[in-house]
Amino acid sequence: MNLLLLLLSPAYALTLDEAVARAAEVDPAAVVAELDWRKSQLEAGEAWADLGPTPSLRASRRFSGGAVADSSSATVAIGVLDPPAWLDAGAASSSARALRHTAEATTLDAQYASATLYYRVLAAEAALTAAREGERFATATATTARVSAGLESELVGRSARLGLLEAQALTAQAEADVAVARAALSRALEQDIDALEAPAAPLALPEDTRGSPWLDVAAARVAAAKWAHASAVAGIFPTGGIEAESAAGTFEDWSLTLGLTWTFDGLAGPFLRAREAALEQKIQTVQLDALERDLDVTLTTAREQARAADRVSEAAKAREILAAESLQVGQTRLSVGLASSLEVLRLQDEAAKARRDRVKAELDAALSRLEGRRVAGIAW
């Protein structure tokens, strides 16, 4: 029986899609990443707004020798000939785009993390079902009466008791694993959870990683580095601006000033900043290339692990069925005196191990698929 079909799914059960949607809303890292993006949007907007007209009003009153003189003026400054400022604004926009992609990637990672916890709960509950089944078989193995009747040795009786104790210990551990897994999922979703609805079918594996939002983050950082480099180079040259001034309330007394400013932070400062920005651009480009390669390797690994886990799972299912049938035959033979209790105990251990192996293989396959879809950037 498939891991995902072991649980009954009542109508009110929490679904996987509901869990990941909830995680996107409440995960702290995702919430903070979105707030950082919104803040960067405001910063980029402020950078572009600073390039437009900057009006200022001045009013004064002068007292001299008993006379009072009022004056006022309006000034508008426009930094149309300030290339570094324009390029800095472009860099701010690229940085905002990088943070937007970061918010998307962080949210997606949070969703896949909650999906992983969701599958771990399903696996823990399936393991608990298997453990209880093993304990039931161990309890039903009637050796005490056979030992008392002299049909079995004391050693066989001790072996049966040891098998029961082990089965009870496995059940206790499985119950604890279920509690821990459910607590982790409840914490991630910031809500109490009841029953979970098992997905009807396994998730499909992606073919490439071109949709990963982390690649978009790295590409936006490369773009921002290019803008920053261009701004640093432009800082070597003079900047200019236009300033218009007029007495308040009249357009007769006005002036228009064109100005150029050439500022050096030391003789080598602008050149060193330009070189530093060029190196930063190369760093971001190398990191983008490395991320592409890493994601490709991660996807290949996840794909191969999922395929291997599928094959292991199929083998484990067949072993589980065979072990259960062998145990049933062994119990029948024991009841008519054609098999020993030791044989039944061995078959019982094999059946329990087959159930545990099947649950683990199905969990491995589900988690490998989740990892592959995460690095490929497949949205929910």
Contacts in CASP RR format, 6 or more apart in sequence:
PFRMAT RR
TARGET T0000
AUTHOR 0000-0000-0000
METHOD contacts of the structure
MODEL  1
MNLLLLLLSPAYALTLDEAVARAAEVDPAAVVAELDWRKSQLEAGEAWAD
LGPTPSLRASRRFSGGAVADSSSATVAIGVLDPPAWLDAGAASSSARALR
HTAEATTLDAQYASATLYYRVLAAEAALTAAREGERFATATATTARVSAG
LESELVGRSARLGLLEAQALTAQAEADVAVARAALSRALEQDIDALEAPA
APLALPEDTRGSPWLDVAAARVAAAKWAHASAVAGIFPTGGIEAESAAGT
FEDWSLTLGLTWTFDGLAGPFLRAREAALEQKIQTVQLDALERDLDVTLT
TAREQARAADRVSEAAKAREILAAESLQVGQTRLSVGLASSLEVLRLQDE
AAKARRDRVKAELDAALSRLEGRRVAGIAW
1 317 0 8 1.000
2 362 0 8 1.000
3 122 0 8 1.000
3 123 0 8 1.000
3 126 0 8 1.000
3 198 0 8 1.000
3 358 0 8 1.000
3 359 0 8 1.000
3 362 0 8 1.000
3 363 0 8 1.000
3 366 0 8 1.000
4 122 0 8 1.000
4 198 0 8 1.000
4 199 0 8 1.000
4 200 0 8 1.000
4 202 0 8 1.000
4 362 0 8 1.000
4 366 0 8 1.000
5 198 0 8 1.000
6 122 0 8 1.000
6 125 0 8 1.000
6 126 0 8 1.000
6 129 0 8 1.000
6 198 0 8 1.000
7 122 0 8 1.000
7 125 0 8 1.000
7 126 0 8 1.000
7 195 0 8 1.000
7 196 0 8 1.000
7 197 0 8 1.000
7 198 0 8 1.000
8 195 0 8 1.000
9 195 0 8 1.000
9 196 0 8 1.000
9 197 0 8 1.000
9 198 0 8 1.000
10 195 0 8 1.000
10 197 0 8 1.000
12 194 0 8 1.000
12 195 0 8 1.000
13 194 0 8 1.000
13 195 0 8 1.000
13 196 0 8 1.000
13 197 0 8 1.000
14 193 0 8 1.000
14 194 0 8 1.000
14 195 0 8 1.000
14 196 0 8 1.000
14 197 0 8 1.000
15 196 0 8 1.000
15 197 0 8 1.000
15 199 0 8 1.000
16 115 0 8 1.000
16 118 0 8 1.000
16 197 0 8 1.000
16 199 0 8 1.000
17 380 0 8 1.000
19 114 0 8 1.000
19 115 0 8 1.000
19 118 0 8 1.000
19 185 0 8 1.000
19 189 0 8 1.000
20 111 0 8 1.000
20 112 0 8 1.000
20 114 0 8 1.000
20 115 0 8 1.000
20 118 0 8 1.000
20 380 0 8 1.000
21 111 0 8 1.000
21 380 0 8 1.000
22 114 0 8 1.000
22 189 0 8 1.000
22 190 0 8 1.000
22 191 0 8 1.000
23 30 0 8 1.000
23 110 0 8 1.000
23 111 0 8 1.000
23 113 0 8 1.000
23 114 0 8 1.000
23 188 0 8 1.000
23 189 0 8 1.000
24 30 0 8 1.000
24 107 0 8 1.000
24 110 0 8 1.000
24 111 0 8 1.000
24 380 0 8 1.000
26 189 0 8 1.000
26 190 0 8 1.000
27 106 0 8 1.000
27 107 0 8 1.000
27 110 0 8 1.000
27 113 0 8 1.000
27 114 0 8 1.000
27 188 0 8 1.000
29 106 0 8 1.000
29 109 0 8 1.000
29 110 0 8 1.000
30 103 0 8 1.000
30 106 0 8 1.000
30 107 0 8 1.000
30 110 0 8 1.000
33 99 0 8 1.000
33 102 0 8 1.000
33 103 0 8 1.000
33 106 0 8 1.000
33 107 0 8 1.000
34 103 0 8 1.000
34 107 0 8 1.000
36 99 0 8 1.000
36 102 0 8 1.000
36 103 0 8 1.000
37 96 0 8 1.000
37 99 0 8 1.000
37 100 0 8 1.000
37 102 0 8 1.000
37 103 0 8 1.000
40 92 0 8 1.000
40 95 0 8 1.000
40 96 0 8 1.000
40 99 0 8 1.000
41 96 0 8 1.000
43 92 0 8 1.000
43 96 0 8 1.000
44 89 0 8 1.000
44 90 0 8 1.000
44 92 0 8 1.000
44 93 0 8 1.000
44 95 0 8 1.000
44 96 0 8 1.000
45 89 0 8 1.000
45 92 0 8 1.000
47 85 0 8 1.000
47 88 0 8 1.000
47 89 0 8 1.000
47 90 0 8 1.000
47 92 0 8 1.000
47 93 0 8 1.000
48 89 0 8 1.000
48 90 0 8 1.000
48 92 0 8 1.000
48 93 0 8 1.000
50 85 0 8 1.000
50 89 0 8 1.000
51 79 0 8 1.000
51 82 0 8 1.000
51 85 0 8 1.000
51 86 0 8 1.000
51 89 0 8 1.000
52 78 0 8 1.000
52 79 0 8 1.000
53 76 0 8 1.000
53 77 0 8 1.000
53 78 0 8 1.000
54 76 0 8 1.000
54 77 0 8 1.000
54 78 0 8 1.000
55 74 0 8 1.000
55 75 0 8 1.000
55 76 0 8 1.000
56 74 0 8 1.000
56 75 0 8 1.000
56 76 0 8 1.000
56 77 0 8 1.000
57 72 0 8 1.000
57 73 0 8 1.000
57 74 0 8 1.000
57 75 0 8 1.000
57 248 0 8 1.000
58 72 0 8 1.000
58 73 0 8 1.000
58 74 0 8 1.000
58 75 0 8 1.000
59 70 0 8 1.000
59 71 0 8 1.000
59 72 0 8 1.000
59 248 0 8 1.000
60 70 0 8 1.000
60 71 0 8 1.000
60 72 0 8 1.000
61 68 0 8 1.000
61 69 0 8 1.000
61 70 0 8 1.000
62 68 0 8 1.000
62 69 0 8 1.000
62 70 0 8 1.000
62 71 0 8 1.000
71 247 0 8 1.000
72 247 0 8 1.000
72 248 0 8 1.000
72 249 0 8 1.000
73 245 0 8 1.000
73 246 0 8 1.000
73 247 0 8 1.000
73 248 0 8 1.000
74 245 0 8 1.000
74 246 0 8 1.000
74 247 0 8 1.000
74 248 0 8 1.000
74 249 0 8 1.000
75 243 0 8 1.000
75 244 0 8 1.000
75 245 0 8 1.000
75 246 0 8 1.000
76 243 0 8 1.000
76 244 0 8 1.000
76 245 0 8 1.000
77 241 0 8 1.000
77 242 0 8 1.000
77 243 0 8 1.000
77 244 0 8 1.000
78 241 0 8 1.000
78 242 0 8 1.000
78 243 0 8 1.000
79 85 0 8 1.000
79 239 0 8 1.000
79 240 0 8 1.000
79 241 0 8 1.000
79 242 0 8 1.000
80 240 0 8 1.000
80 241 0 8 1.000
80 242 0 8 1.000
81 239 0 8 1.000
81 240 0 8 1.000
81 241 0 8 1.000
81 242 0 8 1.000
81 259 0 8 1.000
81 260 0 8 1.000
82 239 0 8 1.000
82 240 0 8 1.000
82 241 0 8 1.000
83 231 0 8 1.000
83 234 0 8 1.000
83 235 0 8 1.000
83 237 0 8 1.000
83 239 0 8 1.000
84 231 0 8 1.000
84 232 0 8 1.000
84 234 0 8 1.000
84 235 0 8 1.000
84 239 0 8 1.000
85 239 0 8 1.000
87 227 0 8 1.000
87 228 0 8 1.000
87 230 0 8 1.000
87 231 0 8 1.000
87 234 0 8 1.000
88 227 0 8 1.000
88 228 0 8 1.000
88 231 0 8 1.000
90 227 0 8 1.000
91 224 0 8 1.000
91 227 0 8 1.000
91 228 0 8 1.000
91 231 0 8 1.000
94 220 0 8 1.000
94 221 0 8 1.000
94 223 0 8 1.000
94 224 0 8 1.000
94 226 0 8 1.000
94 227 0 8 1.000
95 220 0 8 1.000
95 221 0 8 1.000
95 224 0 8 1.000
97 220 0 8 1.000
97 223 0 8 1.000
98 217 0 8 1.000
98 220 0 8 1.000
98 221 0 8 1.000
98 224 0 8 1.000
100 220 0 8 1.000
101 213 0 8 1.000
101 214 0 8 1.000
101 216 0 8 1.000
101 217 0 8 1.000
101 220 0 8 1.000
102 213 0 8 1.000
102 217 0 8 1.000
104 213 0 8 1.000
104 216 0 8 1.000
105 212 0 8 1.000
105 213 0 8 1.000
105 214 0 8 1.000
105 216 0 8 1.000
105 217 0 8 1.000
108 213 0 8 1.000
108 374 0 8 1.000
108 377 0 8 1.000
108 379 0 8 1.000
108 380 0 8 1.000
109 374 0 8 1.000
111 380 0 8 1.000
112 370 0 8 1.000
112 371 0 8 1.000
112 373 0 8 1.000
112 374 0 8 1.000
113 188 0 8 1.000
114 185 0 8 1.000
114 188 0 8 1.000
114 189 0 8 1.000
115 370 0 8 1.000
116 367 0 8 1.000
116 370 0 8 1.000
117 181 0 8 1.000
117 184 0 8 1.000
117 185 0 8 1.000
117 188 0 8 1.000
118 185 0 8 1.000
118 196 0 8 1.000
119 363 0 8 1.000
119 366 0 8 1.000
119 367 0 8 1.000
119 370 0 8 1.000
120 181 0 8 1.000
120 184 0 8 1.000
120 185 0 8 1.000
120 363 0 8 1.000
121 178 0 8 1.000
121 181 0 8 1.000
121 182 0 8 1.000
121 185 0 8 1.000
121 193 0 8 1.000
121 196 0 8 1.000
122 196 0 8 1.000
122 198 0 8 1.000
123 181 0 8 1.000
123 359 0 8 1.000
123 360 0 8 1.000
123 362 0 8 1.000
123 363 0 8 1.000
123 366 0 8 1.000
124 174 0 8 1.000
124 177 0 8 1.000
124 178 0 8 1.000
124 180 0 8 1.000
124 181 0 8 1.000
124 182 0 8 1.000
125 178 0 8 1.000
125 196 0 8 1.000
126 359 0 8 1.000
126 362 0 8 1.000
127 174 0 8 1.000
127 177 0 8 1.000
127 178 0 8 1.000
127 356 0 8 1.000
127 359 0 8 1.000
128 171 0 8 1.000
128 174 0 8 1.000
128 175 0 8 1.000
128 177 0 8 1.000
128 178 0 8 1.000
130 174 0 8 1.000
130 352 0 8 1.000
130 355 0 8 1.000
130 356 0 8 1.000
130 358 0 8 1.000
130 359 0 8 1.000
131 167 0 8 1.000
131 170 0 8 1.000
131 171 0 8 1.000
131 173 0 8 1.000
131 174 0 8 1.000
131 352 0 8 1.000
132 171 0 8 1.000
132 174 0 8 1.000
133 352 0 8 1.000
133 355 0 8 1.000
134 167 0 8 1.000
134 170 0 8 1.000
134 171 0 8 1.000
134 348 0 8 1.000
134 351 0 8 1.000
134 352 0 8 1.000
134 355 0 8 1.000
135 164 0 8 1.000
135 167 0 8 1.000
135 168 0 8 1.000
135 170 0 8 1.000
135 171 0 8 1.000
137 167 0 8 1.000
137 327 0 8 1.000
137 348 0 8 1.000
137 351 0 8 1.000
137 352 0 8 1.000
138 160 0 8 1.000
138 163 0 8 1.000
138 164 0 8 1.000
138 166 0 8 1.000
138 167 0 8 1.000
138 168 0 8 1.000
138 348 0 8 1.000
139 164 0 8 1.000
139 167 0 8 1.000
141 160 0 8 1.000
141 164 0 8 1.000
141 331 0 8 1.000
141 341 0 8 1.000
141 344 0 8 1.000
141 345 0 8 1.000
141 348 0 8 1.000
143 152 0 8 1.000
143 156 0 8 1.000
143 157 0 8 1.000
143 160 0 8 1.000
143 341 0 8 1.000
144 157 0 8 1.000
144 160 0 8 1.000
146 152 0 8 1.000
146 156 0 8 1.000
146 341 0 8 1.000
147 153 0 8 1.000
147 154 0 8 1.000
147 156 0 8 1.000
147 157 0 8 1.000
152 340 0 8 1.000
152 341 0 8 1.000
156 340 0 8 1.000
156 341 0 8 1.000
156 342 0 8 1.000
156 345 0 8 1.000
157 341 0 8 1.000
159 341 0 8 1.000
159 342 0 8 1.000
159 345 0 8 1.000
160 341 0 8 1.000
160 345 0 8 1.000
163 345 0 8 1.000
163 348 0 8 1.000
163 349 0 8 1.000
167 352 0 8 1.000
170 352 0 8 1.000
182 193 0 8 1.000
185 193 0 8 1.000
186 192 0 8 1.000
186 193 0 8 1.000
202 365 0 8 1.000
202 366 0 8 1.000
202 369 0 8 1.000
203 366 0 8 1.000
203 369 0 8 1.000
203 370 0 8 1.000
203 373 0 8 1.000
204 369 0 8 1.000
205 302 0 8 1.000
205 303 0 8 1.000
205 306 0 8 1.000
205 369 0 8 1.000
205 372 0 8 1.000
205 373 0 8 1.000
206 299 0 8 1.000
206 372 0 8 1.000
206 373 0 8 1.000
206 376 0 8 1.000
206 377 0 8 1.000
206 378 0 8 1.000
207 376 0 8 1.000
208 296 0 8 1.000
208 299 0 8 1.000
208 376 0 8 1.000
209 215 0 8 1.000
209 292 0 8 1.000
209 295 0 8 1.000
209 296 0 8 1.000
209 298 0 8 1.000
209 299 0 8 1.000
209 375 0 8 1.000
209 376 0 8 1.000
209 377 0 8 1.000
210 376 0 8 1.000
211 376 0 8 1.000
211 377 0 8 1.000
211 378 0 8 1.000
212 295 0 8 1.000
212 375 0 8 1.000
212 376 0 8 1.000
212 377 0 8 1.000
213 377 0 8 1.000
214 291 0 8 1.000
214 295 0 8 1.000
215 288 0 8 1.000
215 291 0 8 1.000
215 292 0 8 1.000
215 295 0 8 1.000
218 284 0 8 1.000
218 287 0 8 1.000
218 288 0 8 1.000
218 291 0 8 1.000
219 288 0 8 1.000
221 284 0 8 1.000
221 287 0 8 1.000
221 288 0 8 1.000
222 281 0 8 1.000
222 284 0 8 1.000
222 285 0 8 1.000
222 288 0 8 1.000
224 284 0 8 1.000
225 277 0 8 1.000
225 280 0 8 1.000
225 281 0 8 1.000
225 283 0 8 1.000
225 284 0 8 1.000
225 285 0 8 1.000
226 281 0 8 1.000
228 277 0 8 1.000
228 280 0 8 1.000
228 281 0 8 1.000
229 274 0 8 1.000
229 277 0 8 1.000
229 278 0 8 1.000
229 280 0 8 1.000
229 281 0 8 1.000
231 277 0 8 1.000
232 270 0 8 1.000
232 273 0 8 1.000
232 274 0 8 1.000
232 276 0 8 1.000
232 277 0 8 1.000
232 278 0 8 1.000
233 274 0 8 1.000
233 277 0 8 1.000
235 270 0 8 1.000
235 273 0 8 1.000
235 274 0 8 1.000
236 270 0 8 1.000
236 271 0 8 1.000
236 274 0 8 1.000
237 262 0 8 1.000
238 260 0 8 1.000
238 261 0 8 1.000
238 262 0 8 1.000
239 260 0 8 1.000
239 261 0 8 1.000
239 262 0 8 1.000
239 263 0 8 1.000
240 258 0 8 1.000
240 259 0 8 1.000
240 260 0 8 1.000
240 261 0 8 1.000
241 258 0 8 1.000
241 259 0 8 1.000
241 260 0 8 1.000
242 256 0 8 1.000
242 257 0 8 1.000
242 258 0 8 1.000
242 259 0 8 1.000
243 256 0 8 1.000
243 257 0 8 1.000
243 259 0 8 1.000
244 254 0 8 1.000
244 255 0 8 1.000
244 256 0 8 1.000
244 257 0 8 1.000
245 254 0 8 1.000
245 255 0 8 1.000
245 257 0 8 1.000
246 253 0 8 1.000
246 254 0 8 1.000
246 255 0 8 1.000
247 253 0 8 1.000
247 254 0 8 1.000
264 270 0 8 1.000
295 375 0 8 1.000
295 376 0 8 1.000
298 371 0 8 1.000
298 372 0 8 1.000
298 375 0 8 1.000
299 372 0 8 1.000
299 375 0 8 1.000
299 376 0 8 1.000
302 368 0 8 1.000
302 369 0 8 1.000
302 371 0 8 1.000
302 372 0 8 1.000
302 375 0 8 1.000
303 368 0 8 1.000
303 372 0 8 1.000
305 364 0 8 1.000
305 368 0 8 1.000
306 365 0 8 1.000
306 368 0 8 1.000
306 369 0 8 1.000
306 372 0 8 1.000
309 361 0 8 1.000
309 362 0 8 1.000
309 364 0 8 1.000
309 365 0 8 1.000
309 368 0 8 1.000
310 365 0 8 1.000
312 357 0 8 1.000
312 361 0 8 1.000
312 364 0 8 1.000
313 358 0 8 1.000
313 361 0 8 1.000
313 362 0 8 1.000
313 364 0 8 1.000
313 365 0 8 1.000
315 361 0 8 1.000
316 354 0 8 1.000
316 357 0 8 1.000
316 358 0 8 1.000
316 360 0 8 1.000
316 361 0 8 1.000
317 358 0 8 1.000
319 354 0 8 1.000
319 357 0 8 1.000
319 358 0 8 1.000
320 351 0 8 1.000
320 354 0 8 1.000
320 355 0 8 1.000
320 357 0 8 1.000
320 358 0 8 1.000
322 354 0 8 1.000
323 347 0 8 1.000
323 350 0 8 1.000
323 351 0 8 1.000
323 353 0 8 1.000
323 354 0 8 1.000
324 351 0 8 1.000
324 354 0 8 1.000
326 347 0 8 1.000
326 350 0 8 1.000
326 351 0 8 1.000
327 344 0 8 1.000
327 347 0 8 1.000
327 348 0 8 1.000
327 350 0 8 1.000
327 351 0 8 1.000
330 339 0 8 1.000
330 343 0 8 1.000
330 344 0 8 1.000
330 347 0 8 1.000
331 344 0 8 1.000
333 339 0 8 1.000
333 343 0 8 1.000
334 340 0 8 1.000
334 341 0 8 1.000
334 343 0 8 1.000
334 344 0 8 1.000
END
